[in-house]
Amino acid sequence: MENSPSSTPVPLAEEDPEVFYHIFVRSFRDSNQDQHGDLQGIIDGLDYLQELGVTSILLTPLYPSKFYHNYFADRFEGIDAEFGDMATYAKLVKEIHDRGMKIYMDQEIQYVTGQHEWFTDSYKNPASQFDEYILFSDEQNTTPVATLLGTTDFYVWPNQYQNIYTVNMHSEKVRDYFRDYLLFWMDPDGDGDFADGVDGFRIDHMMDDLDNVGVLTDLFEKFWVPIFNDLRDKNAKIKIIAEQADWGYGEDFFERGEVDMVFSFPIWGGATKLNAADLAEAITKSNQVVMEGRDQLVFIENHDTDRFAGEGRNTPDILRLGAAINLLVGWTPSIYYGQELGMTGERNHDLAKSPSGKSNADAHDIPLRQAFRWQPELSAAENADWYRLHPEAYSAEDSNVPGDGVSLSEQDKDPASLLNYYRQLAKLRGDYPVLANGKTKVLSSDNDVLVLERQTSEQRAVVIFNLSDQQKDIPLSLGQSSLGNGWQNIHGEGQVTDKDEMKMVSIAAHKTSVWVVK
């Protein structure tokens, strides 16, 4: 087996390791039978999430929007009425914090819709109080600058035309507004007690040169870092997570953007391809990039990617393998809602095409964002199947259907279910802290098998992933580590055999084996 080079591992950023749960708010849980997920529904689901081992909840945007995903704001203040109100939001924050959990809020503040007063008041009106807030190419404010995909006109779900305009992030007024805006969510009553505020923000589509068009440049220095510094001056514990728009390793976002966390897109790529060499490369380079005191969110799916349970991966063993990669390779894991049930969904570019035949960019992601399955029946009261309100705009067959076993009620009491495997992994991380906060080092890899060492000052573990569809025999002696005397198998396959006068660990196809020092 080929040995892979490994840099010096780095420690995790937190003394108390987190497990994130990424919620697409409109799809998680409906509390009032309007088919839309809402804040009260999340409150009703907190006990379930705690039992799953979740410590931190990441919510997609809450502000009012004409877009079903809420990523483009009609206004930034307040809560989308279909989600609830500020009183319910305050209750949610309290319920989360009372459980010792954390809450993170997603923000995409680089754009607004055509309904936002910054645009409606300033368009063709340079005397507007919002004159500097929207990016125009002329002094009379007649021509908005189109940075996003080269247009301001979009055909979106369900069968509607909307506009998206770019915020002038070079304006000091805009920067001051968003500083105060984020400070509000961090400390809503401004009393310096952050118990009623969020624990961090996810910055969607973060870039230094917005949309790479050379118009809004140097945004790290001129916009993001000044705001982050002001937040940290008020609350040193606030955490900033960047969704790096290039889906890379995030070097520049750490070094010049001064964020606390990025998303582990390279690890996601290796995991979805079930390729040990790609995973090893991503882990090794992550050790070089994720500097001390910083972190990354490790995921196998999110709201912008196909579900892991697809493209030939929808088998019980592979779904468990994906779960183990997600939770055991190191750094901070993030579970996308319904992933623990094996929900399926892949982009469908034929959904809800415009009259011109152009694919609707919003609709094609709906299969990735379907209702969490609390009950098998699609019409169950808790299931937030909002997309069924517009069958003319969403006509595709659901990828999650009754009888497929993909629901909480079906899997909850089944010891062999995927859900209970996630619970088992969460318990394993709790029982063996080295699996939650240990440094990660690649011991060996090829296209089929990845062997990792996890280590703290007090404990060592070895995690072996067989990503192939065949049984593999792994030498007990691996680099400077050995699974010989003193090692104990604590999870998964791990039968020790003799082969050609060498001690081997035999691991079945698509299985994970975890060992620790006794």
C-alpha angles and dihedrals in degrees: 000000000000116000114227123215115246132193123221106290120239128221124250118262099239132059088211107049118226134218111203126210113201112211126195092208100210091054106040109079135341116215101177104039096248089121092244122112112239145181094265088054090056089050089051090052099049095096089054092050093049091051088052089058097253116155101172133038123208114198127198113235119307102191120110114276142160088225116089091226093049094223093130114056129224082192132348098222121086136004130297104261091229088061097046136257140289092273091057090045090053089050090051093052091049093048091050095047093044087061092052090250129130134231127213125191124213117226133189102176100156094090142034134198125250089260094062113111091228087070102031092051098042101040107113087349113098088172090066119121084234094052093126098041101081124051110245127172095217137048093242092059094234100126119051115207109244108214099154109082089328096283142079094205120086135175105215143173127316098030097288139125117229137172128229119198129191120244116231098243091177090069116101088212090058093046091049091048094054092044089057091041094055091042088057094056090046092051110010097183095038094230097127092249107115096193090102095049141071122280094221150339135246111215108212120214093001114188139162091216105034110236089345093268098123096241105101102033136163090031093153091062100031102038120007104041095048089052093046090049091053091050092049092047087061098038120015091192096060111118126213119204120192124207092207105219094217091058090226133125095290101236094147092045091058097040103039103010092051095212123158099223141016133189119266097233094158092054089048089053093052092045095051091049091047087227116151095195092053091047091049092051091049093049094046094050091044087060088057096045105037098076124203112289092025131092145187134223111240113209141161095200141009140168092288099047135068113264114268089237094077144070093055095316098100098106125112094245096047092046089053090047090053090050091052092049090049095051105030110041093080141253116068120325123219121200117201111222112272093013088109089060095048096249112183133214138141131188113276111201092186094067120115100342118195121249087264090056095250114143116253106244092206098048098050090066096052093094087061091052106045125143118293106248107239089157131019094243110087091217095052112137095246095047109099099212096161093155090068089068088077108042090164089062098037113039103148121116113260114255088213112059138167113277096032093102092235102131137097095240092053096047102035098086098027107103090201095053125116089239092059090047088058089050089050091053091048090053090048090055089051094048093047110035090189087074091054104041107011123123114256125230129174110234098178142336146176131168091287111033133040121192118193133184117214115194142177128172087267107037145024129206135180120212119195122193119193102200095175131091092240135071113265132204113215122196113245089223109071119172109299092342128079132196091204126103116005098024124118128199107229102169140027131343116351115147113162114218139170117244126170090345091305129112110241138182111224114211124184123232116292093002135133126220124193126193133183135184109265 
